[in-house]
Amino acid sequence: MKNTSVKAYGTESAEADLKQMNIDRREVTSKDVGIDILYCGVCHSDLHFARNDWGMTQYPVVPGHEIVGRVTHVGDGVSKYKKGDLVAFGCLVDSCRSCKNCKADLEQYCPEWVGTYGGYDKHLDTNTHGGYSENIVVDEAFVLRVPENLDPAGVAPILCAGITTWSPLRHWKVGKGSKVAVVGLGGLGHMAIKLASALGAHVTLFSRSPNKVEDARALGTDDVIISTDEAQMEDAAGRFDVIIDTVPYEHDLNPYVNTLATSGTLVVVGYLGPLNPMLVTVPMIMGRKSVAGSLIGGIAETQELLDFCGEHNITSDIEVIKMQDINKAYQRMLKSDVKYRFVIDMKSLKN
C-alpha cells in the first residue's frame, strides 16, 4: 500500500511536550474517505493519553478525536460522500461490525473497536494517529455529515463532549418535563446543559463554585445548586430523574444519589479513579435508584446528535488556538482555564 507523509503534532514520551512530526497516512482505498482536517477539538483524554496517565499509551502518539474537515478524495466504492462535503468523525475509526453491539449500532461497546488514536491500524500495521494533523483517511462507515449551517469549529467538540452526554440523555429517555441535573460545568457539562435544555428538560447544575451561576444561566440552566451547601443539597433530596456526572476526578457520589427521585439514575461519564468512596446502598434500595456508566455513542446516534444540533443551532462554546500552542493549552486545561473547550485551527499547522 502506498502511504503519504503528513505533518502532525505528537509526542514520543510521557514527559515530552508535543511537537511537530511526520506520520504516514494510508492511500484511499475503495471504501475510504480522504479528509482535509479543518478543526480538531482538544479533549482531556488527549492530555491523559499523551501523558500516559492510564498506563497504556504506546509512543509516538498523535492525539485528537474531535475532528471536522472537508472531503478531498473518495474511494470508488464510497456512496455516502463526495468531494467538498463537510464531514466529521470522533473517537472511533473501526470496529468488528459483526458482534451484537455493532449490529445494534453500539460500536462504542464493540470488544474490537479501534480508537482514532492509540488503536491498531490494520492497514499500516502500526498505531492509529488522530486529528492533530493535516489530513486523515477514514472508512466511510465511520464518517459523519455536518450540517452546513453550523460553525465547523464549534462542531468539533460535539464529536466527544457532545455525544458523551447525548447518549445517556437519549438512553434514559430525557424529554419535555424531565428533571435533569448536571454535575460539573466544563467541556462535557456545558454540552449536557445545552442538549438537555433543547430536549425540553428542566435543567439544574450542581457546582462547587457560586461564581459559575451566571455562566450556567446563560447556557440554559433553570436552577443552580451549590454542592458544598448542605442546606441546598438537603432541599434537593428526591428531585431528579437523571443526573449526568461529568466530573473527571475522584469525588463522592453519595450526596448526588440522595437527590435522585424514585427510579432515578445517576450516570457517570467522567473518570472517577480507583479510590472512589464506597456507595451507600440503602438510599438506592429504598428508592430503586441506580448508578450507571456511559461511554460515547455509536455512529448512528452521533449522526442523530449532529442533525439535532443543526436543527437547534447548537455548538460548543470554544476558544480557538493555533496548533503550536497546544502545550500551553494542556497546562491551562489542568487549571480548568477554558470556557469550555479548546479547538485547534489546523491552518496553523499547514502553514
N, C-alpha and C positions, 0 to 999 in steps of 0.2 A: 504494500500500500504506500502510495506517495504521500508524504507529510509536508506540512508547511510550518516554518518557524515564525512565531509571532511574539510581539512584545507583551510582557506581563509584569505584575508585581507580586513577589512572593518572598518566602524566607527559607533558609536552609537549616535552621536550628531554632529551638525554643527560645534561645537567648538573643538571637539576632533580630535587628529591625528588618522590616520588609524593604526590599529594594528591587530595582528593575532587573529582569532576567528574560531570557528567551525560552519559550516552551514550544512543543510540537502540537499541532492540530492535524487531525486526520483529513484526508480528502473527502469530499462529499460523495457518499455512496447513494445507492438507489433510493432509500427511504430517508435520507438526511436533509436537513436544512442548514445552510451556512448563514450565520448571523453576525452582522457588524454591531458590536455592543456600543450602545449609546450611554447607558447609565447602569450603575451597579450599586445597590444598597449595601450598607455596612452593618452586619448583624453581630450581636455579642458573641454568637457562635463562631464567627470568623476569628475573633480575638482568642477565644478559648482554644480553638483548633491550632492556630498559629503558635500559641504558647504551650501547646501540648498539655493543657490543663486536665484533659480527660485521659491522658496516658495512652493514646492510640494513634497519634499523628506519625505519618511517615513523610520524610522530607526528601526533596523540596515540596512545599505546599503553596499553591496559589488559591487563596480564599475567594469567596463571592458567590452567593446563591440567590440574589435578588436582582434579576437581570432583565433589562429591556433593550431591544435593538431592532434593526431593520433587516429583513431577509435580503441576502445578496446572491445566494445560489440555492437551487433546489435539485434534488436527485430526480432521475427520470421516472421514479415510482411515487413521487410525492403528489398528493391530491388536494391537501388542505391549504397549502400556502403557495404564494408566488413572489417573485422578486419585488421588493418595495413594501411588503406588508410590515406593519408594526406588530411585533410579537414579544413574547416574554417566556421565561421559564424560571423555576425556582430550585428547590432542594434536590430534585430527582432528575436523573437523565436516563435511567433504565430500571427495569425490574424483570422478574422471570416471565410475567404476562400469562402464566398458566395456573397459578395457585388460586385457592379460594378467594383470597383477598384481592388479587389482581382482577379476577373475573367480576368482583363486586365493586370495582372502581375504588379500591382501597390500597392502591400501590404503595402508600406510605407504610403499610404494615406487612409488605411482602418480605419474607426472610432473605431474599436475594436482591433487595433494592440497591441501586447504585447512586451514591451521592454525587452531586455536581462537582464537589471536590473531595479528595480523600477516599474515593471509591476505587474500584478496579476498572480500568479502561481496557475492555477486551479487544478493542481494535488496535491499540498501541502497546498492549501488554505492559502497562505502567499505571501510575496513579492518575485519576481524573483531576483536572485543574479547572478552577472556577472562573468567575467573571471579572476578576481584576486583570483583564486582558483586552487586547484589541478586538478579537473575534472568537467565535466558537462554532463547532459543528455539533448538532443535536438531532437525534431521531425525531421525526415529525410527530410521533405519538406522545412526546413529552413537551411539545411546544404549544404555547397558548396565544390566542388572539387578544390584542389590546384594543379597547375602544378608542377611536381616534380623537374623541372629544376630551380625553383625559391628558393631563400633563405627564409625559412619559417619565420624567424624573420622580414625580410623586407617586407613580405607579410602582416603582421598583420595590419598595418595602412591602407592598401588598403580597408579593410572592413568598414571603416568610412571615413577617409580623402580622400581616392581614389574614392569611389562610390559617395560621396557628390559632387565631381567635375565632375566625368564622366557622371552622369545623365544629368546635363544641357548641357554638350558638345554634348551629343547624341540627346537630345530632340531638341536643336536648330541647329542640323544637321551640326556641325562643321566638316570640312574635308579639303582636299587639296585646298589651295587658300583662305581659311577663314582667316580673320584678327581678332585675339583674343587677348584681354588684360586680365591680372590677377592683381587684387588689393590685395597686401599683400603677403609677402614671409614667410610663416610659414608652419605648417603641411599640411593644405589644399592647400595653394598657390603653394608649390613646386610640389605637385602631379598634380595640374591643368596644370602647365607648362609642365611637362613630358608627360602627356596624350595628351594635345592639340598639342604639337610638334610631337608626334608619329602619330597623326591623319593627319598630313600634313599641319597644320595651320601655319601662320606667327604669332609668339607669342611675345607679349610685356608685360613687368612688369611695373606696377605703384608702386613706392616705395617712401617713405618719406626720405629714407636714401641713399646717394650716396655710402655708404660703402657696399651696397648689390649688386652693379653692377657686380662685378666679380663672386659672387656666382650665380647670375641669369644667366649669360652667361654659366657657367658650367652646369647648369641644362637644357639648351636648348633654352633660350630666344634669340630672334633676336634683340630686342631693349629694352631699359630701359628708362622710363620717370620718372623724379623726380617730384612727385606730388605737392611739395611745390614751384616749379619753375614756375611762371606764364607764362613765355615765352614758356617753353616746353609744358605746358598744352594748351595754345592757338594754338600752332603749330599742336597739335594733334586733333583739332576740326574736327568732321565728319569722323573719321578714322576707327572705329572698328565696326565689325558686331556683336560681342558678347563680353561682359565684365563679367568676373566671379569675384565678390567681396567677398573675403574670410575673411575680417577683422571682428573680433568678438567683437567689441565695437562701441560705438556711434561715427558716423562721417557723414560728409555732402556728400550726393550722387550727388548733382547738378554739381560739376565740372566734374564728370565722364560721366554724361548724355550728356554733351556738346561734348564729344569725340566720341559719337556713330554716325555711319553712318545712312543714311536714312533707316528706318525699323530695325535698330539695337536694341538689347536688353541687358540691364544690369541685371544680375542675382545675387541676394543676397543670399548667403548661410551661412553667419555669423549672429550672433545675434546683432542687432543694438541698442537694448534697447528702452524704451518707449519715449524718448525725442529726437528722431532723427529730425533734422531740416526739415521743410516742403519742399517738392519737388516743384520746379518752373516748371509749366506745359507748358509754352509757347514753350520752345525748344522741348518738347515731341510732342506737337501738330504740330508744323511746320515741324517736320521730321519723323512723325509716329514712334517715338521712344518709347520703353517700359521699365518699371522697373518691374521685376518679382522676384519671390522667388522659391527656390527648396530645397527639403529635401534630403534624401539619395536616394537609388534606390530600386527597387523590387528585388526579388530573381533571376529571370531570367536575369535581367540587371546586377546584381552583378556577376553572373557566366560569363556573356559575358565579363565583365571587367577583371576578373581573367584570362580568356582564352587569351584575348588581351595582358595582361601583360606577360603571358607565351610566346606568340609569339614574343613580342618585348623586352623581358628580362627586364621588368620594375618592380622595387620595390621601397619602400620608403627609403629615407636617414634617418638612425636611430642611436640612442645611446642606447645600451642595458644596462639595470640596473638590480640589484637584487630587489626582492620584498621588502626586508627590507629597501630599500632606497626610497620608494615611497613618503614619506612626504617631503624629500629633493627635489625630482623631482617636486612635486607640487609647491614648493617655486621657483624653477628655471623656471617653466612654467610661473609663474606670471611675471617674469622678461624677458620672451622671450629668455631664456638662453638654447636653444636646437636647433640643426640642424638635422632633423626638427621634429622628433618625438621620444619620449621615448618608448622603448619596454621592457617589463619585461620578463626575462628568468625565467620560472616557476620552474626550477630545484632548484632555491634558496629557494622557499617555501617548496618544497617536501623534501629537505634535512634538 
